[in-house]
Every structure is written in structure tokens, then in C-alpha cells.
Amino acid sequence: MADSENALITVDYARQMLGAEVDEIASIDNLIDAASSAANSYTKRKLKTRSHTVVLDGTGKNTLLLPEYPVTAFTSLFIDRDRTFGADTEITDYYVHEELGELYYGGTFPKVWKCVKAVFTAGYGTEEQPIPEDIKIAIIETVQWYRSRLAGEGIGVTAIQNPNGITTRYEADLPVSARRRLDAYVRPL
């Protein structure tokens, strides 16, 4: 079965979309994991839902951008310049914009290194936040692309010849069509 931590589609979904045979399940499973990990790297975030405990730098403002979104549950927020994060440093005067992963605080997050601790669950794959169809299609496209590449079809390789006749080959991690689908999910810096 697919890597439960990262897999953005199931093997059955992939088999159905690709018309794959039962004896291809193991290879498709591995390719789903590889494609899902590549999508995480490309978007600079973990797309599938999971729990997070992060320690962040303060911004000197009343807003802070969480590294993962959409937020499906927010458990606790601590602000502590000493970074011990005891019960006495827990904050309750905050609001989370779940879809964007923005945290708003009634005061100001001190502009101090690693002074904010947040505990939350974020990502797609829940009833409230199902995995978007364009992400699923990007994974399917990538799985098919990987299959073609492994079959020796030269997919993902571009040859560029310079004036001296030297050829350079480049190989991307994701097909262009998948990258375009995932562009909307890339975490802004």
C-alpha cells in the first residue's frame, strides 16, 4: 500500500486512471510515493494532512505565516522569549485563517528567534479538506511520466547542443503539466 505519510492518491485510483494491471501494483505504489514526495518538494510544503509542532521566529507584527496549510485543527500556541514553552506561556488570544495558514494574534509576536511554538494539523485528505482534483491529476501525470521514463522512452530529458557540439541533457523531477497544476499550491516565501 502507498506511503500513508505522503501518498496523495491510492493505488486503486492510479490503477483505474492508468488502466494498469494487478501485477503492476507494487511499482505503481512506489511511483505514487515518489510522485507525492516530488509534489511536496515542489510546493515547499506537506500536502497530505498530518500533525505539526513547529517553533517559529517572531515577526514583530500581529501576524505569522504557518509553514503548512490548510489548517484543519489548531491545538495550541505558545509565545516564550526563553523558549521553554511552559503552560504559563500558552496564548489564547489568536485567530487562525485555516485556508491560508495565517495566524493572527491579539498582541504582537516578539521579533525574537524561535519564540513561537504552534501545534496544529494541516493538509489535504480529510472530509473537510479533501485532496483537490488537480493535485490528484498532477500525481497521476507524474506516475505515468515516471513509468514512461523507466521504460526507456526518454521522457523528461531535453538535449541542448552548444556551438562546440557538446550536448547537455537535463532531467526534471516533475512533468511540466504537473508543475503547472501544482503552481497554485506552492507555499509563498
N, CA, C and O of each residue as an XYZ file, in Angstrom:
756
protein
N       0.835     -1.192      0.000
C       0.000      0.000      0.000
C       0.877      1.251      0.000
O       2.029      1.236      0.435
N       0.301      2.303     -0.491
C       1.034      3.559     -0.637
C       1.461      4.130      0.719
O       0.820      3.889      1.742
N       2.545      4.882      0.698
C       3.092      5.563      1.880
C       2.006      6.431      2.498
O       1.608      7.435      1.908
N       1.525      6.061      3.666
C       0.409      6.787      4.283
C       0.793      8.214      4.664
O      -0.081      9.071      4.792
N       2.068      8.479      4.844
C       2.508      9.818      5.234
C       2.423     10.826      4.082
O       2.077     11.987      4.300
N       2.737     10.386      2.863
C       2.804     11.311      1.730
C       1.849     11.026      0.582
O       1.476     11.948     -0.144
N       1.445      9.781      0.399
C       0.683      9.387     -0.793
C      -0.588     10.210     -0.955
O      -1.465     10.211     -0.091
N      -0.664     10.906     -2.079
C      -1.793     11.802     -2.338
C      -2.913     11.140     -3.132
O      -3.991     11.712     -3.291
N      -2.653      9.938     -3.628
C      -3.687      9.142     -4.280
C      -3.511      7.697     -3.845
O      -2.459      7.320     -3.330
N      -4.535      6.898     -4.052
C      -4.446      5.480     -3.723
C      -3.988      4.689     -4.941
O      -4.053      5.170     -6.072
N      -3.526      3.471     -4.692
C      -3.126      2.584     -5.777
C      -4.337      2.261     -6.649
O      -4.221      2.203     -7.873
N      -5.497      2.052     -6.026
C      -6.705      1.748     -6.800
C      -7.075      2.897     -7.730
O      -7.460      2.674     -8.878
N      -6.959      4.127     -7.234
C      -7.235      5.306     -8.065
C      -6.266      5.345     -9.249
O      -6.670      5.588    -10.386
N      -4.987      5.106     -8.968
C      -3.971      5.113    -10.024
C      -4.225      4.001    -11.030
O      -4.140      4.232    -12.236
N      -4.534      2.802    -10.559
C      -4.810      1.678    -11.470
C      -5.986      2.011    -12.372
O      -5.957      1.733    -13.571
N      -7.015      2.603    -11.795
C      -8.202      2.948    -12.564
C      -7.870      4.010    -13.625
O      -8.264      3.881    -14.784
N      -7.150      5.046    -13.222
C      -6.825      6.147    -14.140
C      -5.830      5.723    -15.219
O      -5.905      6.197    -16.353
N      -4.902      4.836    -14.871
C      -3.848      4.436    -15.802
C      -4.171      3.160    -16.573
O      -3.480      2.817    -17.532
N      -5.219      2.461    -16.150
C      -5.543      1.196    -16.791
C      -4.470      0.150    -16.547
O      -4.199     -0.681    -17.413
N      -3.864      0.189    -15.381
C      -2.755     -0.707    -15.050
C      -3.271     -2.084    -14.635
O      -4.411     -2.236    -14.195
N      -2.415     -3.061    -14.786
C      -2.734     -4.437    -14.410
C      -2.432     -4.671    -12.932
O      -1.669     -3.923    -12.321
N      -3.034     -5.712    -12.364
C      -2.850     -6.038    -10.945
C      -1.385     -6.295    -10.626
O      -0.923     -5.942     -9.541
N      -0.643     -6.905    -11.553
C       0.765     -7.222    -11.271
C       1.658     -5.975    -11.251
O       2.845     -6.075    -10.940
N       1.108     -4.824    -11.574
C       1.866     -3.574    -11.545
C       1.675     -2.793    -10.245
O       2.212     -1.694    -10.100
N       0.915     -3.348     -9.300
C       0.575     -2.633     -8.067
C       1.824     -2.191     -7.311
O       1.908     -1.039     -6.886
N       2.792     -3.085     -7.135
C       3.982     -2.729     -6.350
C       4.735     -1.563     -6.982
O       5.146     -0.641     -6.277
N       4.920     -1.590     -8.292
C       5.657     -0.498     -8.927
C       4.848      0.796     -8.906
O       5.413      1.871     -8.705
N       3.545      0.707     -9.109
C       2.700      1.905     -9.055
C       2.722      2.496     -7.648
O       2.773      3.714     -7.482
N       2.685      1.639     -6.649
C       2.727      2.085     -5.253
C       3.989      2.904     -4.999
O       3.928      3.977     -4.400
N       5.132      2.396     -5.456
C       6.395      3.114     -5.276
C       6.403      4.427     -6.053
O       6.929      5.430     -5.569
N       5.832      4.429     -7.240
C       5.805      5.647     -8.054
C       4.867      6.699     -7.453
O       5.129      7.897     -7.561
N       3.776      6.256     -6.820
C       2.879      7.196     -6.132
C       3.638      7.895     -5.009
O       3.538      9.110     -4.841
N       4.396      7.114     -4.246
C       5.184      7.701     -3.157
C       6.204      8.700     -3.700
O       6.365      9.790     -3.151
N       6.893      8.324     -4.780
C       7.894      9.216     -5.370
C       7.248     10.479     -5.920
O       7.767     11.577     -5.717
N       6.128     10.339     -6.610
C       5.432     11.497     -7.179
C       4.894     12.410     -6.083
O       4.965     13.633     -6.206
N       4.362     11.831     -5.022
C       3.828     12.623     -3.908
C       4.944     13.375     -3.194
O       4.776     14.539     -2.830
N       6.079     12.718     -2.991
C       7.230     13.392     -2.375
C       7.744     14.517     -3.264
O       8.121     15.578     -2.768
N       7.760     14.291     -4.578
C       8.196     15.335     -5.512
C       7.236     16.523     -5.464
O       7.669     17.673     -5.543
N       5.935     16.252     -5.333
C       4.943     17.333     -5.224
C       5.159     18.121     -3.942
O       5.044     19.347     -3.946
N       5.473     17.436     -2.841
C       5.774     18.133     -1.583
C       6.994     19.037     -1.753
O       6.984     20.188     -1.316
N       8.027     18.521     -2.379
C       9.243     19.321     -2.589
C       8.953     20.521     -3.470
O       9.404     21.629     -3.181
N       8.214     20.313     -4.524
C       7.920     21.395     -5.460
C       7.101     22.504     -4.799
O       7.353     23.686     -5.028
N       6.130     22.124     -3.987
C       5.252     23.112     -3.356
C       5.833     23.680     -2.061
O       5.281     24.619     -1.488
N       6.941     23.112     -1.606
C       7.604     23.545     -0.368
C       6.711     23.381      0.854
O       6.763     24.188      1.783
N       5.898     22.342      0.850
C       5.023     22.050      1.982
C       4.595     20.596      1.937
O       4.792     19.914      0.931
N       4.014     20.128      3.014
C       3.473     18.771      3.076
C       2.005     18.864      2.687
O       1.210     19.469      3.407
N       1.641     18.275      1.565
C       0.284     18.427      1.055
C      -0.731     17.539      1.773
O      -1.890     17.926      1.927
N      -0.311     16.361      2.210
C      -1.244     15.447      2.866
C      -1.344     15.779      4.354
O      -0.353     16.140      4.988
N      -2.543     15.652      4.897
C      -2.795     16.029      6.290
C      -1.904     15.265      7.260
O      -1.647     14.072      7.099
N      -1.441     15.995      8.273
C      -0.621     15.411      9.338
C      -0.512     16.415     10.479
O      -0.835     17.591     10.314
N      -0.062     15.951     11.616
C       0.133     16.814     12.785
C       1.484     17.507     12.694
O       2.461     16.946     12.199
N       1.513     18.738     13.183
C       2.743     19.532     13.158
C       2.957     20.186     14.518
O       2.012     20.675     15.138
N       4.186     20.192     14.966
C       4.618     21.001     16.096
C       5.810     21.781     15.572
O       6.866     21.212     15.292
N       5.631     23.093     15.442
C       6.679     23.919     14.853
C       7.065     25.037     15.807
O       6.240     25.543     16.568
N       8.329     25.409     15.750
C       8.835     26.551     16.507
C       9.297     27.567     15.472
O      10.141     27.280     14.623
N       8.720     28.767     15.565
C       8.928     29.791     14.549
C       9.540     31.057     15.123
O       9.451     31.316     16.324
N      10.149     31.825     14.273
C      10.653     33.139     14.662
C       9.477     34.101     14.806
O       8.523     34.029     14.031
N       9.535     34.988     15.778
C       8.538     36.044     15.898
C       8.720     37.041     14.764
O       9.812     37.174     14.212
N       7.646     37.739     14.421
C       7.681     38.636     13.264
C       7.752     40.116     13.631
O       8.051     40.953     12.780
N       7.479     40.441     14.894
C       7.381     41.843     15.269
C       6.053     42.441     14.830
O       5.848     43.652     14.921
N       5.161     41.597     14.357
C       3.832     42.010     13.892
C       2.777     41.158     14.599
O       3.104     40.314     15.433
N       1.518     41.390     14.258
C       0.469     40.574     14.872
C       0.073     39.395     13.984
O      -0.907     38.710     14.275
N       0.825     39.149     12.903
C       0.548     38.016     12.021
C       1.780     37.133     11.877
O       2.918     37.574     12.036
N       1.511     35.886     11.574
C       2.580     34.913     11.379
C       2.074     33.894     10.369
O       0.922     33.468     10.445
N       2.901     33.510      9.449
C       2.545     32.538      8.433
C       3.011     31.155      8.879
O       4.202     30.928      9.090
N       2.062     30.238      9.020
C       2.413     28.872      9.379
C       3.034     28.178      8.171
O       2.679     28.502      7.038
N       3.944     27.243      8.378
C       4.607     26.607      7.238
C       3.727     25.634      6.472
O       4.052     25.271      5.342
N       2.624     25.207      7.060
C       1.737     24.246      6.408
C       0.299     24.756      6.438
O      -0.104     25.442      7.377
N      -0.462     24.421      5.415
C      -1.871     24.791      5.312
C      -2.520     23.882      4.278
O      -1.799     23.257      3.500
N      -3.827     23.777      4.230
C      -4.821     24.408      5.092
C      -4.798     23.788      6.481
O      -4.539     22.595      6.641
N      -5.069     24.605      7.464
C      -5.095     24.154      8.857
C      -6.464     23.523      9.114
O      -7.498     24.151      8.886
N      -6.459     22.291      9.583
C      -7.725     21.608      9.866
C      -8.023     21.554     11.357
O      -9.171     21.351     11.752
N      -7.014     21.733     12.176
C      -7.212     21.805     13.630
C      -6.020     22.550     14.227
O      -4.869     22.305     13.865
N      -6.321     23.458     15.143
C      -5.244     24.185     15.817
C      -5.348     23.877     17.293
O      -6.368     24.171     17.916
N      -4.305     23.288     17.866
C      -4.324     22.809     19.241
C      -3.848     23.847     20.236
O      -4.528     24.125     21.223
N      -2.669     24.426     19.979
C      -2.136     25.377     20.952
C      -1.089     26.301     20.344
O      -0.455     26.003     19.333
N      -0.943     27.452     21.024
C       0.016     28.472     20.630
C       0.744     28.951     21.875
O       0.125     29.263     22.892
N       2.070     29.004     21.780
C       2.901     29.472     22.886
C       3.802     30.596     22.374
O       4.288     30.553     21.244
N       4.013     31.593     23.220
C       4.994     32.638     22.931
C       5.901     32.730     24.149
O       5.450     33.014     25.258
N       7.190     32.484     23.924
C       8.133     32.449     25.035
C       9.525     32.854     24.543
O      10.159     32.123     23.783
N       9.991     34.020     24.983
C      11.316     34.503     24.601
C      12.429     33.563     25.086
O      13.504     33.516     24.489
N      12.169     32.815     26.172
C      13.173     31.896     26.710
C      13.119     30.511     26.063
O      13.999     29.684     26.303
N      12.095     30.250     25.247
C      11.925     29.000     24.513
C      11.767     27.764     25.392
O      12.223     26.680     25.028
N      11.123     27.923     26.548
C      10.811     26.754     27.373
C       9.395     26.268     27.092
O       9.101     25.086     27.272
N       8.521     27.160     26.657
C       7.148     26.866     26.242
C       6.351     26.101     27.296
O       5.699     25.100     26.998
N       6.417     26.590     28.525
C       5.630     26.012     29.608
C       4.179     26.429     29.518
O       3.816     27.268     28.694
N       3.353     25.847     30.360
C       1.914     26.135     30.354
C       1.624     27.616     30.558
O       0.628     28.130     30.048
N       2.485     28.303     31.299
C       2.267     29.729     31.571
C       2.550     30.617     30.350
O       2.288     31.819     30.392
N       3.087     30.031     29.249
C       3.361     30.819     28.051
C       2.340     30.553     26.933
O       2.475     31.062     25.820
N       1.322     29.749     27.250
C       0.302     29.461     26.241
C      -0.584     30.684     26.021
O      -0.969     31.361     26.975
N      -0.900     30.957     24.777
C      -1.690     32.117     24.376
C      -3.052     31.641     23.884
O      -3.146     30.626     23.193
N      -4.092     32.364     24.234
C      -5.437     32.021     23.748
C      -6.056     33.117     22.900
O      -7.109     32.915     22.295
N      -5.414     34.277     22.849
C      -5.939     35.427     22.116
C      -5.411     35.420     20.674
O      -4.590     36.259     20.304
N      -5.890     34.461     19.864
C      -5.436     34.349     18.489
C      -6.572     33.876     17.589
O      -7.599     33.381     18.054
N      -6.355     34.043     16.291
C      -7.286     33.572     15.279
C      -6.465     32.933     14.165
O      -5.401     33.438     13.807
N      -6.953     31.832     13.620
C      -6.263     31.155     12.527
C      -7.115     31.237     11.265
O      -8.283     30.847     11.271
N      -6.532     31.741     10.190
C      -7.189     31.688      8.881
C      -6.787     30.332      8.302
O      -5.699     30.174      7.748
N      -7.685     29.361      8.441
C      -7.363     27.968      8.120
C      -6.890     27.767      6.690
O      -5.887     27.090      6.463
N      -7.592     28.344      5.723
C      -7.283     28.104      4.316
C      -5.889     28.603      3.943
O      -5.200     27.961      3.150
N      -5.467     29.725      4.495
C      -4.177     30.327      4.148
C      -3.047     29.980      5.121
O      -1.877     30.209      4.818
N      -3.389     29.434      6.277
C      -2.372     29.130      7.275
C      -1.791     30.366      7.925
O      -0.625     30.374      8.320
N      -2.599     31.418      8.040
C      -2.147     32.649      8.693
C      -2.653     32.680     10.121
O      -3.804     32.343     10.399
N      -1.782     33.085     11.010
C      -2.077     33.155     12.429
C      -2.104     34.625     12.834
O      -1.151     35.366     12.597
N      -3.206     35.030     13.446
C      -3.358     36.418     13.896
C      -3.405     36.413     15.424
O      -4.132     35.627     16.032
N      -2.628     37.292     16.025
C      -2.514     37.358     17.481
C      -3.016     38.714     17.957
O      -2.792     39.728     17.295
N      -3.696     38.739     19.102
C      -4.222     39.981     19.665
C      -3.139     40.958     20.074
O      -3.397     42.157     20.185
N      -1.939     40.471     20.297
C      -0.804     41.339     20.624
C       0.164     41.351     19.447
O      -0.247     41.327     18.286
N       1.445     41.389     19.764
C       2.476     41.367     18.733
C       3.410     40.198     19.001
O       3.876     40.011     20.125
N       3.687     39.402     17.955
C       4.675     38.341     18.104
C       6.028     39.013     18.246
O       6.443     39.741     17.345
N       6.733     38.790     19.359
C       8.032     39.455     19.530
C       8.980     39.074     18.398
O       8.985     37.931     17.939
N       9.766     40.021     17.960
C      10.734     39.746     16.892
C      11.958     39.091     17.534
O      13.026     39.687     17.669
N      11.740     37.828     17.922
C      12.761     37.050     18.628
C      12.862     35.691     17.937
O      11.852     35.112     17.536
N      14.058     35.202     17.807
C      14.336     33.927     17.167
C      13.663     32.780     17.919
O      13.831     32.641     19.131
N      12.903     31.962     17.196
C      12.296     30.720     17.711
C      11.523     30.915     19.016
O      11.675     30.124     19.947
N      10.709     31.947     19.090
C       9.965     32.231     20.328
C       8.490     31.854     20.244
O       7.753     32.035     21.213
N       8.046     31.328     19.091
C       6.643     30.963     18.912
C       6.553     29.471     18.631
O       7.223     28.953     17.737
N       5.723     28.793     19.398
C       5.500     27.357     19.180
C       4.028     27.161     18.844
O       3.152     27.641     19.563
N       3.758     26.450     17.746
C       2.389     26.171     17.333
C       2.212     24.670     17.154
O       3.078     23.987     16.607
N       1.078     24.171     17.625
C       0.730     22.763     17.481
C      -0.586     22.718     16.713
O      -1.594     23.271     17.153
N      -0.563     22.049     15.555
C      -1.742     22.053     14.696
C      -1.714     20.887     13.715
O      -0.702     20.201     13.573
N      -2.827     20.679     13.048
C      -2.941     19.690     11.983
C      -3.248     20.453     10.705
O      -4.091     21.349     10.691
N      -2.555     20.090      9.631
C      -2.763     20.795      8.364
C      -2.562     19.849      7.193
O      -1.870     18.836      7.299
N      -3.175     20.198      6.083
C      -3.009     19.453      4.846
C      -4.331     18.986      4.275
O      -5.396     19.193      4.856
N      -4.231     18.348      3.120
C      -5.401     17.817      2.433
C      -5.560     16.331      2.726
O      -4.596     15.643      3.063
N      -6.779     15.852      2.592
C      -7.037     14.427      2.763
C      -8.035     14.134      3.863
O      -8.202     12.981      4.262
N      -8.706     15.173      4.361
C      -9.756     14.993      5.357
C     -11.107     15.232      4.693
O     -11.172     15.671      3.545
N     -12.166     14.946      5.407
C     -13.501     15.199      4.879
C     -13.712     16.687      4.620
O     -14.320     17.072      3.622
N     -13.198     17.530      5.539
C     -13.335     18.981      5.387
C     -12.430     19.532      4.300
O     -12.788     20.499      3.626
N     -11.266     18.931      4.122
C     -10.273     19.383      3.134
C      -9.820     18.192      2.276
O      -8.702     17.704      2.440
N     -10.679     17.726      1.366
C     -10.261     16.597      0.520
C      -9.112     17.015     -0.404
O      -8.903     18.201     -0.660
N      -8.392     16.038     -0.885
C      -7.293     16.325     -1.797
C      -7.895     16.861     -3.093
O      -8.717     16.191     -3.717
N      -7.490     18.069     -3.502
C      -8.051     18.664     -4.717
C      -7.786     17.797     -5.953
O      -6.749     17.141     -6.057
N      -8.731     17.807     -6.873
C      -8.620     17.001     -8.093
C      -7.386     17.359     -8.911
O      -6.760     16.474     -9.494
N      -7.023     18.639     -8.966
C      -5.848     18.994     -9.764
C      -4.555     18.431     -9.159
O      -3.613     18.136     -9.894
N      -4.500     18.279     -7.837
C      -3.332     17.634     -7.219
C      -3.328     16.149     -7.584
O      -2.282     15.595     -7.923
N      -4.492     15.507     -7.515
C      -4.568     14.088     -7.886
C      -4.134     13.873     -9.329
O      -3.392     12.936     -9.622
N      -4.591     14.734    -10.231
C      -4.224     14.598    -11.639
C      -2.724     14.849    -11.828
O      -2.083     14.181    -12.639
N      -2.164     15.806    -11.085
C      -0.720     16.049    -11.158
C       0.059     14.805    -10.733
O       1.086     14.482    -11.329
N      -0.419     14.114     -9.717
C       0.246     12.886     -9.259
C       0.111     11.793    -10.315
O       1.083     11.096    -10.608
N      -1.080     11.635    -10.889
C      -1.286     10.641    -11.951
C      -0.369     10.935    -13.143
O       0.276     10.031    -13.673
N      -0.317     12.197    -13.556
C       0.554     12.571    -14.672
C       2.010     12.238    -14.359
O       2.748     11.765    -15.224
N       2.409     12.486    -13.134
C       3.793     12.218    -12.739
C       4.065     10.722    -12.688
O       5.121     10.268    -13.129
N       3.123      9.954    -12.153
C       3.288      8.493    -12.122
C       3.428      7.952    -13.549
O       4.308      7.135    -13.821
N       2.565      8.404    -14.449
C       2.640      7.948    -15.851
C       3.955      8.381    -16.487
O       4.554      7.626    -17.254
N       4.403      9.582    -16.177
C       5.668     10.119    -16.690
C       6.831      9.267    -16.199
O       7.720      8.913    -16.973
N       6.820      8.934    -14.887
C       7.871      8.078    -14.333
C       7.863      6.704    -15.011
O       8.919      6.164    -15.340
N       6.669      6.143    -15.215
C       6.560      4.829    -15.859
C       7.169      4.875    -17.255
O       7.903      3.967    -17.645
N       6.869      5.919    -17.999
C       7.405      6.055    -19.360
C       8.915      6.231    -19.337
O       9.621      5.666    -20.172
N       9.409      7.007    -18.392
C      10.850      7.242    -18.263
C      11.577      5.943    -17.938
O      12.631      5.644    -18.499
N      10.984      5.171    -17.010
C      11.607      3.907    -16.615
C      11.569      2.876    -17.733
O      12.388      1.958    -17.770
N      10.614      3.032    -18.642
C      10.518      2.123    -19.780
C      11.488      2.523    -20.895
O      11.513      1.895    -21.953
N      12.286      3.571    -20.655
C      13.306      3.980    -21.616
C      12.790      4.848    -22.744
O      13.398      4.897    -23.813
N      11.687      5.529    -22.527
C      11.101      6.351    -23.581
C      11.712      7.748    -23.670
O      11.286      8.539    -24.511
N      12.693      8.078    -22.835
C      13.355      9.382    -22.921
C      12.493     10.531    -22.445
O      12.777     11.687    -22.757
N      11.453     10.236    -21.700
C      10.568     11.278    -21.167
C      11.332     12.067    -20.113
O      12.040     11.483    -19.293
N      11.191     13.407    -20.129
C      11.826     14.250    -19.117
C      13.258     14.613    -19.420
O      13.933     15.238    -18.602
N      13.727     14.227    -20.591
C      15.100     14.524    -20.965
C      15.075     15.504    -22.136
O      14.385     15.279    -23.130
N      15.814     16.566    -22.010
C      15.924     17.561    -23.069
C      17.383     17.679    -23.451
O      18.247     17.813    -22.584
N      17.662     17.631    -24.728
C      19.043     17.762    -25.195
C      19.263     19.179    -25.711
O      18.464     19.699    -26.490
N      20.344     19.789    -25.272
C      20.706     21.123    -25.715
C      22.149     21.045    -26.231
O      23.062     20.638    -25.513
N      22.323     21.443    -27.480
C      23.662     21.389    -28.065
C      24.222     22.799    -28.181
O      23.585     23.688    -28.745
N      25.426     22.993    -27.640
C      26.055     24.314    -27.727
C      26.832     24.436    -29.041
O      26.952     23.452    -29.771
N      27.359     25.619    -29.356
C      28.065     25.823    -30.633
C      29.270     24.905    -30.836
O      29.674     24.674    -31.975
N      29.849     24.379    -29.762
C      31.001     23.484    -29.866
C      30.592     22.036    -30.114
O      31.444     21.154    -30.216
N      29.286     21.794    -30.210
C      28.799     20.440    -30.467
C      28.635     19.582    -29.226
O      28.373     18.384    -29.332
N      28.787     20.182    -28.048
C      28.640     19.429    -26.807
C      27.166     19.414    -26.418
O      26.514     20.457    -26.369
N      26.657     18.229    -26.147
C      25.247     18.075    -25.799
C      25.104     17.925    -24.290
O      25.820     17.150    -23.656
N      24.178     18.670    -23.738
C      23.872     18.581    -22.314
C      22.442     18.082    -22.173
O      21.557     18.539    -22.895
N      22.205     17.165    -21.269
C      20.864     16.633    -21.036
C      20.394     17.037    -19.649
O      21.140     16.952    -18.673
N      19.161     17.473    -19.578
C      18.554     17.860    -18.309
C      17.366     16.958    -18.044
O      16.632     16.605    -18.968
N      17.175     16.589    -16.813
C      16.050     15.756    -16.449
C      15.340     16.403    -15.272
O      15.943     16.624    -14.222
N      14.063     16.706    -15.444
C      13.276     17.348    -14.389
C      12.661     16.288    -13.476
O      12.575     15.114    -13.838
N      12.236     16.718    -12.290
C      11.608     15.807    -11.336
C      10.124     15.606    -11.602
O       9.558     14.567    -11.262
N       9.502     16.606    -12.211
C       8.065     16.564    -12.478
C       7.801     17.003    -13.912
O       8.503     17.867    -14.436
N       6.797     16.414    -14.547
C       6.460     16.899    -15.889
C       5.914     18.328    -15.816
O       5.377     18.745    -14.790
N       6.056     19.062    -16.900
C       5.616     20.455    -16.943
C       4.137     20.566    -16.609
O       3.740     21.472    -15.876
N       3.320     19.669    -17.129
C       1.872     19.727    -16.872
C       1.565     19.584    -15.384
O       0.668     20.256    -14.875
N       2.291     18.723    -14.681
C       2.079     18.539    -13.235
C       2.545     19.778    -12.484
O       1.881     20.221    -11.546
N       3.680     20.340    -12.887
C       4.170     21.557    -12.226
C       3.165     22.692    -12.371
O       2.936     23.445    -11.425
N       2.573     22.816    -13.538
C       1.574     23.874    -13.747
C       0.361     23.665    -12.840
O      -0.180     24.625    -12.292
N      -0.059     22.425    -12.686
C      -1.191     22.138    -11.787
C      -0.832     22.446    -10.334
O      -1.679     22.904     -9.568
N       0.412     22.197     -9.959
C       0.851     22.387     -8.574
C       1.237     23.826     -8.252
O       1.351     24.184     -7.080
N       1.437     24.653     -9.269
C       1.851     26.042     -9.041
C       0.939     26.780     -8.060
O       1.415     27.591     -7.266
N      -0.339     26.510     -8.106
C      -1.290     27.190     -7.214
C      -1.112     26.788     -5.754
O      -1.646     27.450     -4.864
N      -0.370     25.717     -5.496
C      -0.196     25.210     -4.143
C       1.201     25.477     -3.573
O       1.499     25.061     -2.453
N       2.045     26.155     -4.321
C       3.403     26.450     -3.843
C       3.313     27.447     -2.696
O       2.647     28.477     -2.804
N       3.983     27.135     -1.611
C       3.981     27.996     -0.418
C       4.759     29.256     -0.731
O       5.932     29.168     -1.093
N       4.144     30.442     -0.604
C       4.902     31.674     -0.825
C       5.967     31.835      0.255
O       5.790     31.395      1.391
N       7.044     32.456     -0.106
C       8.148     32.646      0.863
C       7.844     33.731      1.837
O       8.659     34.019      2.713
